[in-house]
Amino acid sequence: IEFTDAKERQVVTRLPRAKLISKYKRILTPLKATQHVTTDLHITVNGKGSATCAANTVHYQVREVSSGDSHWTTGNRFDLRLSRTDGQWTISAMKQTRLWATGNPEVLATRFND
């Protein structure tokens, strides 16, 4: 995954799949609730074995914190590269760009870049 903060217009981090899964578990476990809503999927098939997908997402995170609001919400865009092997489509690369955020960033006790 490549994660970019649109405000800073720079790549923040790149991770292989195993590290990404471990990091997401560490980030999401302390949350009281989380919901990711994905819309506006634009899929382009580039032949038999590859495709791209662009999608908009809104991520809601909830956790009681010592000070401030208990909610953190972000708007994001995902750009995915897809590959087809043995008849199954899988995500081969993913770029997430945060477009906006509102609420208390302290809700995510463990940041993505920690």
Summary of the structure (lengths in Angstrom):
residues: 114
radius of gyration: 15.5
end to end distance: 15.3
largest distance: 52.0
contacts: 286
relative contact order: 0.24
helix: 13%
strand: 58%
